[in-house]
Amino acid sequence: MAQLELQNAIKIKSYEVFCNVISQFVAGLFRFLLIVGSPGTSKSQSVKRSVGNRPHLYLETHATAFGMYHELFKHQNLPVIIDDLDHIYRDPASVRILKCLCNTDSVKRLRWPSRHADVVSELVPASFTTSSPVCLIANEWQTKNANVQAIEDRAIVVHFIPSAEEIHSKVADWFTDADVYGFIGEFLSFVPRHSMRYYEKGTQLRQAFPDGWKEPLLQSMGVDEEVRAIIPLIMSPDYSSDAERIAAFEAAGYGSRATFYRWKKRLGIV
């Protein structure tokens, strides 16, 4: 993953600490905050909740470089949050704007070097100053050139890496489908990269396929095919004893009696 380039980032694993860092940005204690973390960990929603109704500019990556410049002019001196940054920093014009905007001086000057129609008509000035603090949010970060490196070097860089258990615990704050929540909880250690989005997917699948939602949900979560077969067998109420389960386990070709009990131990089943 490109995130491995963030060698000097502050690594945060808990939502409590992560939300506290965002609160410090909202309070004006950080001039430039760069947040990097996997999709589906509520990075953006956490920032939005912290900012609340305070005046600010929230930009997503569909904005063109000049569109971003124009919005920054209209929202001079207000906090700026730029979300889903993953392709903006590959655009040289956007990187030039970000390099100036993310300068940690109290006042920054932004310029638009070309003869854009809006600049010619004086709807937007060719340059302006702003004191906006900046928060950038990205799923990954790649230092491809000196300008991108300069942006990173100026930031308080946070690499948000909550565990599957931490994500699962946080989801309990708002998710109400107990069946889906409990089922996902049984498979946390087998999910390659956990995401809050799996819970809503699970509810949709359960409503669409009341008798067959579990298997497609596990597939969407990236759970290995063998795991998808073994765990239901071990936990099945159709068997009255471990002896029956072991016989079915061995008949299906999953291994020996010892392997069966290793799986039970891994699942935390006494």
C-alpha positions as CSV (number, residue, x, y, z in Angstrom):
1,M,0.0,0.0,0.0
2,A,1.2,3.5,-0.7
3,Q,0.4,4.5,2.9
4,L,3.7,2.8,3.9
5,E,5.5,5.8,2.6
6,L,4.1,7.8,5.6
7,Q,7.1,6.8,7.7
8,N,6.9,9.9,9.9
9,A,3.1,9.9,10.4
10,I,1.4,9.8,13.8
11,K,-0.2,6.4,13.9
12,I,-3.6,6.4,15.6
13,K,-5.6,3.2,16.2
14,S,-8.5,4.4,18.4
15,Y,-11.5,6.5,17.5
16,E,-11.2,8.4,20.7
17,V,-7.7,9.7,20.0
18,F,-8.6,10.3,16.3
19,C,-11.6,12.4,17.2
20,N,-9.6,14.3,19.7
21,V,-7.0,15.2,17.0
22,I,-9.8,16.4,14.7
23,S,-11.2,18.5,17.6
24,Q,-7.8,20.2,17.9
25,F,-7.9,21.1,14.2
26,V,-11.4,22.5,14.6
27,A,-10.3,24.5,17.6
28,G,-7.6,26.1,15.4
29,L,-4.5,24.4,17.1
30,F,-3.3,22.8,13.8
31,R,-2.6,25.0,10.7
32,F,-2.4,21.9,8.4
33,L,-3.6,18.4,9.1
34,L,-3.2,15.5,6.7
35,I,-5.3,12.4,7.4
36,V,-4.6,9.2,5.6
37,G,-6.4,5.9,6.2
38,S,-8.3,3.1,4.5
39,P,-11.8,3.6,3.1
40,G,-14.7,2.7,5.3
41,T,-13.2,3.9,8.6
42,S,-15.4,7.0,9.0
43,K,-12.6,9.5,8.4
44,S,-14.8,12.0,6.6
45,Q,-17.8,11.6,8.8
46,S,-15.7,12.1,11.9
47,V,-14.4,15.4,10.5
48,K,-17.9,16.5,9.4
49,R,-19.3,15.8,12.8
50,S,-16.5,17.8,14.5
51,V,-16.9,20.8,12.2
52,G,-20.7,20.8,12.6
53,N,-22.4,24.0,11.6
54,R,-19.3,26.2,11.9
55,P,-18.6,28.1,8.7
56,H,-16.1,26.2,6.5
57,L,-15.3,25.0,3.0
58,Y,-15.7,21.3,2.2
59,L,-14.3,20.3,-1.1
60,E,-14.3,16.9,-2.8
61,T,-12.1,15.8,-5.7
62,H,-14.6,16.4,-8.5
63,A,-13.5,20.0,-8.3
64,T,-11.2,21.2,-11.1
65,A,-8.0,23.1,-10.1
66,F,-9.5,26.4,-11.0
67,G,-12.8,25.4,-9.3
68,M,-10.8,24.8,-6.2
69,Y,-9.0,28.1,-6.5
70,H,-12.4,29.9,-7.0
71,E,-13.9,28.3,-3.9
72,L,-10.9,29.1,-1.8
73,F,-11.3,32.7,-2.8
74,K,-15.0,32.7,-1.9
75,H,-14.2,31.1,1.5
76,Q,-11.1,33.2,2.4
77,N,-9.9,32.7,6.0
78,L,-12.4,29.9,6.8
79,P,-11.3,26.3,7.7
80,V,-10.8,24.3,4.5
81,I,-11.3,20.5,4.3
82,I,-10.4,18.7,1.1
83,D,-11.7,15.2,1.0
84,D,-11.0,12.1,-1.2
85,L,-7.7,13.6,-2.3
86,D,-6.4,10.6,-4.1
87,H,-6.3,12.0,-7.6
88,I,-6.0,15.8,-6.9
89,Y,-2.3,15.5,-5.9
90,R,-1.6,13.9,-9.3
91,D,-2.7,17.0,-11.1
92,P,0.1,19.6,-11.3
93,A,-2.2,22.6,-11.2
94,S,-4.0,21.3,-8.1
95,V,-0.6,20.5,-6.4
96,R,0.6,24.1,-7.0
97,I,-2.5,25.5,-5.3
98,L,-2.2,23.0,-2.4
99,K,1.5,23.8,-2.0
100,C,0.6,27.5,-1.4
101,L,-2.6,26.8,0.6
102,C,-0.8,24.3,2.9
103,N,2.0,26.7,3.8
104,T,1.9,27.0,7.6
105,D,2.4,30.7,7.6
106,S,-0.4,32.6,9.2
107,V,-1.3,34.3,5.9
108,K,-0.8,32.5,2.5
109,R,-0.9,34.0,-1.0
110,L,-2.6,32.0,-3.8
111,R,-2.1,32.7,-7.4
112,W,-3.7,31.6,-10.7
113,P,-1.0,31.9,-13.4
114,S,-3.1,31.5,-16.6
115,R,-5.5,33.9,-18.3
116,H,-8.6,32.1,-17.3
117,A,-11.8,33.9,-18.4
118,D,-13.0,34.5,-14.9
119,V,-9.6,36.1,-14.1
120,V,-9.7,38.3,-17.2
121,S,-13.2,39.4,-16.4
122,E,-12.1,40.1,-12.8
123,L,-14.7,37.8,-11.3
124,V,-11.8,36.1,-9.6
125,P,-8.6,37.9,-8.8
126,A,-5.3,36.6,-10.2
127,S,-4.0,36.3,-6.6
128,F,-5.4,36.7,-3.0
129,T,-4.4,36.0,0.5
130,T,-6.0,33.7,3.1
131,S,-5.4,32.5,6.6
132,S,-7.4,29.3,6.2
133,P,-6.3,26.3,8.3
134,V,-6.4,23.1,6.1
135,C,-7.3,19.5,6.6
136,L,-6.6,17.0,3.8
137,I,-8.2,13.6,3.8
138,A,-7.0,10.7,1.6
139,N,-7.3,7.0,1.4
140,E,-3.6,6.8,0.3
141,W,-0.7,9.2,-0.1
142,Q,2.1,8.8,-2.6
143,T,5.1,11.2,-2.6
144,K,5.6,11.3,-6.4
145,N,7.6,14.6,-6.7
146,A,9.2,17.4,-4.7
147,N,6.0,19.5,-4.7
148,V,4.0,16.7,-3.1
149,Q,6.8,16.0,-0.7
150,A,6.7,19.7,0.3
151,I,3.0,19.4,1.1
152,E,3.6,16.4,3.3
153,D,6.5,17.9,5.1
154,R,4.4,20.9,6.2
155,A,1.6,18.8,7.7
156,I,0.8,17.2,11.0
157,V,0.4,13.7,9.3
158,V,-2.0,11.3,10.9
159,H,-2.2,7.7,9.7
160,F,-5.5,6.3,11.0
161,I,-5.3,2.5,11.3
162,P,-8.1,1.2,13.5
163,S,-8.3,-2.5,14.0
164,A,-11.3,-4.6,12.9
165,E,-12.3,-4.8,16.6
166,E,-12.1,-1.1,17.0
167,I,-14.2,-0.5,13.9
168,H,-16.7,-3.1,15.1
169,S,-17.0,-1.4,18.5
170,K,-17.5,2.0,17.0
171,V,-20.2,0.7,14.6
172,A,-22.2,-0.3,17.7
173,D,-22.8,3.4,18.4
174,W,-25.2,3.7,15.5
175,F,-25.9,0.3,13.9
176,T,-29.2,-1.3,15.0
177,D,-29.3,-4.6,13.0
178,A,-28.3,-7.0,15.8
179,D,-28.3,-10.1,13.5
180,V,-25.9,-8.6,11.0
181,Y,-23.8,-7.0,13.7
182,G,-23.4,-10.3,15.6
183,F,-22.7,-12.3,12.5
184,I,-19.9,-9.9,11.3
185,G,-18.4,-10.0,14.8
186,E,-17.9,-13.7,14.4
187,F,-15.7,-13.2,11.4
188,L,-13.6,-10.2,12.3
189,S,-10.3,-12.0,12.4
190,F,-10.9,-13.4,8.9
191,V,-11.6,-10.1,7.1
192,P,-8.6,-8.9,5.1
193,R,-9.6,-5.2,5.5
194,H,-12.5,-4.3,7.6
195,S,-15.0,-1.5,6.7
196,M,-18.0,0.1,8.2
197,R,-19.7,-0.2,4.8
198,Y,-20.1,-4.0,5.3
199,Y,-22.7,-3.5,8.0
200,E,-25.1,-1.6,5.7
201,K,-24.4,-4.1,2.9
202,G,-25.3,-6.8,5.4
203,T,-28.7,-5.3,6.2
204,Q,-29.5,-4.8,2.5
205,L,-28.6,-8.4,1.7
206,R,-30.6,-9.7,4.7
207,Q,-33.6,-7.8,3.6
208,A,-33.2,-9.0,0.0
209,F,-32.4,-12.6,0.8
210,P,-33.7,-13.5,4.3
211,D,-32.6,-17.1,4.1
212,G,-29.4,-16.7,2.2
213,W,-27.7,-13.4,3.1
214,K,-24.7,-14.7,5.0
215,E,-22.7,-16.3,2.3
216,P,-22.8,-13.3,-0.1
217,L,-22.0,-10.9,2.8
218,L,-18.9,-13.0,3.6
219,Q,-17.9,-13.0,0.0
220,S,-18.2,-9.2,-0.2
221,M,-16.0,-8.9,3.0
222,G,-13.3,-10.9,1.3
223,V,-13.5,-13.9,3.7
224,D,-11.6,-16.9,2.3
225,E,-13.7,-19.6,0.8
226,E,-12.4,-22.3,3.2
227,V,-13.2,-20.1,6.2
228,R,-16.7,-19.5,4.9
229,A,-17.3,-23.3,4.8
230,I,-15.5,-24.3,8.0
231,I,-17.0,-21.8,10.5
232,P,-20.7,-22.5,9.8
233,L,-19.9,-26.3,10.1
234,I,-18.2,-25.8,13.5
235,M,-21.0,-23.6,14.8
236,S,-23.9,-25.4,13.2
237,P,-26.8,-26.4,15.6
238,D,-27.5,-29.4,13.3
239,Y,-24.9,-31.4,15.2
240,S,-25.5,-32.6,18.7
241,S,-21.8,-33.1,19.6
242,D,-18.2,-32.3,18.6
243,A,-17.8,-35.9,17.6
244,E,-20.5,-35.4,14.9
245,R,-18.9,-32.1,13.8
246,I,-15.5,-33.7,13.6
247,A,-16.8,-36.5,11.4
248,A,-18.4,-33.9,9.1
249,F,-15.2,-31.8,9.2
250,E,-13.0,-34.7,8.2
251,A,-15.5,-36.0,5.6
252,A,-15.4,-32.5,3.9
253,G,-11.6,-32.8,3.7
254,Y,-10.8,-29.9,6.1
255,G,-8.3,-31.8,8.2
256,S,-8.0,-34.0,11.2
257,R,-9.5,-33.9,14.7
258,A,-6.6,-31.8,15.9
259,T,-7.1,-29.3,13.1
260,F,-10.8,-29.1,14.1
261,Y,-9.8,-28.1,17.6
262,R,-7.3,-25.6,16.4
263,W,-10.1,-23.9,14.5
264,K,-12.3,-23.9,17.6
265,K,-9.5,-22.3,19.6
266,R,-8.9,-19.7,16.9
267,L,-12.6,-18.9,17.0
268,G,-12.6,-18.6,20.8
269,I,-15.1,-21.5,21.1
270,V,-14.8,-23.5,24.3
